[in-house]
Amino acid sequence: MAEWIIETARLGLRRLRPDDLAQIRRMPWLDAERVLHRSLEEYERVGHGFLAVILRTSREFVGVCGLLDQEIEGRREAEVGYHLIEAFHGQGIATEAARGVMDYAAEAMGLRRIVSFIEHHNDRSARVAAKNGLVYERDELFRDILVRVFVADPSVGRGGGATASMESLAVDGIGGTPRA
Ligand SMILES: CC(C)(COP(=O)(O)OP(=O)(O)OC[C@H]1O[C@@H](n2cnc3c(N)ncnc32)[C@H](O)[C@@H]1OP(=O)(O)O)[C@@H](O)C(=O)NCCC(=O)NCCS
């Protein structure tokens, strides 16, 4: 099995493991146990979820980024999500990781629509989305919070720097198809 599911210029993304819990806890705004358990469950159910983001040169764990299977207003959407340990903010890492995930979504999964749900105060995250070509679509309530929904076709303006292995193709119906 390849070491990375997604590889970019500086980063390697691999599945989370139970021994990553201490690193996930370094992002105190997250419920680390929930992130880990939901990811492990999603790998089994839909073949993807949050991945560990590793700096390839130093092998440091810097955060999580991945494609999340979300439901909003009765629609299933593939959301690109990202969270980094604070010491690694401001180096373009989230933008690079998210671009890698978008390239993977386009190439390995054939998705033509991805979203990001971004709270109104989170201008840094909105900037990451904009840098990767996502555009504002609408406001929506997501888990009782009003969010801005940003969307993109990940096959447009691909980064080209990411390579994706083909090992997790167990996708069923994700990507904006209305639920029956
Ligand atoms: C959002 C987050 C992932 C961004 O990570 P990052 O690696 O620092 O992001 P990048 O360096 O790739 O890009 C950040 C951009 O936001 C800009 N920025 C930073 N602070 C900002 C602010 N207060 N307002 C607006 N833009 C801001 C940066 O200048 C940069 O844009 P630029 O390249 O044009 O200069 C990181 O801050 C984080 O983990 N935050 C907490 C978790 C979170 O909010 N996740 C997203 C949930 S939707």
PDBQT file of the ligand as one rigid body, heavy atoms in Angstrom, charges set to zero:
ROOT
HETATM    1  C1  LIG A 201      -8.349  28.039   8.573  1.00  0.00    +0.000 C 
HETATM    2  C2  LIG A 201      -6.943  27.406   8.652  1.00  0.00    +0.000 C 
HETATM    3  C3  LIG A 201      -7.040  25.920   8.344  1.00  0.00    +0.000 C 
HETATM    4  C4  LIG A 201      -6.039  28.132   7.640  1.00  0.00    +0.000 C 
HETATM    5  O1  LIG A 201      -4.779  27.474   7.596  1.00  0.00    +0.000 OA
HETATM    6  P1  LIG A 201      -3.469  28.163   6.991  1.00  0.00    +0.000 P 
HETATM    7  O2  LIG A 201      -2.530  27.087   6.599  1.00  0.00    +0.000 OA
HETATM    8  O3  LIG A 201      -2.986  29.189   7.941  1.00  0.00    +0.000 OA
HETATM    9  O4  LIG A 201      -4.054  28.855   5.705  1.00  0.00    +0.000 OA
HETATM   10  P2  LIG A 201      -3.190  29.413   4.496  1.00  0.00    +0.000 P 
HETATM   11  O5  LIG A 201      -1.866  29.882   5.007  1.00  0.00    +0.000 OA
HETATM   12  O6  LIG A 201      -3.212  28.389   3.415  1.00  0.00    +0.000 OA
HETATM   13  O7  LIG A 201      -4.062  30.656   4.013  1.00  0.00    +0.000 OA
HETATM   14  C5  LIG A 201      -4.631  31.561   4.930  1.00  0.00    +0.000 C 
HETATM   15  C6  LIG A 201      -5.024  32.829   4.196  1.00  0.00    +0.000 C 
HETATM   16  O8  LIG A 201      -5.865  33.602   5.061  1.00  0.00    +0.000 OA
HETATM   17  C7  LIG A 201      -5.289  34.896   5.221  1.00  0.00    +0.000 C 
HETATM   18  N1  LIG A 201      -5.647  35.340   6.560  1.00  0.00    +0.000 N 
HETATM   19  C8  LIG A 201      -5.016  35.083   7.726  1.00  0.00    +0.000 A 
HETATM   20  N2  LIG A 201      -5.693  35.678   8.735  1.00  0.00    +0.000 NA
HETATM   21  C9  LIG A 201      -6.759  36.287   8.189  1.00  0.00    +0.000 A 
HETATM   22  C10 LIG A 201      -7.824  37.061   8.704  1.00  0.00    +0.000 A 
HETATM   23  N3  LIG A 201      -7.944  37.303  10.016  1.00  0.00    +0.000 N 
HETATM   24  N4  LIG A 201      -8.752  37.522   7.849  1.00  0.00    +0.000 NA
HETATM   25  C11 LIG A 201      -8.676  37.282   6.518  1.00  0.00    +0.000 A 
HETATM   26  N5  LIG A 201      -7.678  36.551   5.961  1.00  0.00    +0.000 NA
HETATM   27  C12 LIG A 201      -6.737  36.057   6.794  1.00  0.00    +0.000 A 
HETATM   28  C13 LIG A 201      -3.816  34.688   5.013  1.00  0.00    +0.000 C 
HETATM   29  O9  LIG A 201      -3.177  35.920   4.700  1.00  0.00    +0.000 OA
HETATM   30  C14 LIG A 201      -3.831  33.701   3.864  1.00  0.00    +0.000 C 
HETATM   31  O10 LIG A 201      -4.131  34.327   2.632  1.00  0.00    +0.000 OA
HETATM   32  P3  LIG A 201      -2.959  34.819   1.619  1.00  0.00    +0.000 P 
HETATM   33  O11 LIG A 201      -2.201  33.585   1.220  1.00  0.00    +0.000 OA
HETATM   34  O12 LIG A 201      -3.701  35.455   0.505  1.00  0.00    +0.000 OA
HETATM   35  O13 LIG A 201      -2.096  35.759   2.395  1.00  0.00    +0.000 OA
HETATM   36  C15 LIG A 201      -6.323  27.541  10.049  1.00  0.00    +0.000 C 
HETATM   37  O14 LIG A 201      -6.312  28.902  10.396  1.00  0.00    +0.000 OA
HETATM   38  C16 LIG A 201      -7.089  26.774  11.107  1.00  0.00    +0.000 C 
HETATM   39  O15 LIG A 201      -6.809  25.593  11.356  1.00  0.00    +0.000 OA
HETATM   40  N6  LIG A 201      -8.060  27.421  11.776  1.00  0.00    +0.000 N 
HETATM   41  C17 LIG A 201      -8.876  26.787  12.776  1.00  0.00    +0.000 C 
HETATM   42  C18 LIG A 201      -9.790  25.700  12.182  1.00  0.00    +0.000 C 
HETATM   43  C19 LIG A 201     -10.709  26.217  11.102  1.00  0.00    +0.000 C 
HETATM   44  O16 LIG A 201     -11.237  27.332  11.177  1.00  0.00    +0.000 OA
HETATM   45  N7  LIG A 201     -10.907  25.368  10.065  1.00  0.00    +0.000 N 
HETATM   46  C20 LIG A 201     -11.777  25.688   8.950  1.00  0.00    +0.000 C 
HETATM   47  C21 LIG A 201     -13.196  25.353   9.278  1.00  0.00    +0.000 C 
HETATM   48  S1  LIG A 201     -14.255  25.821   7.918  1.00  0.00    +0.000 SA
ENDROOT
TORSDOF 0
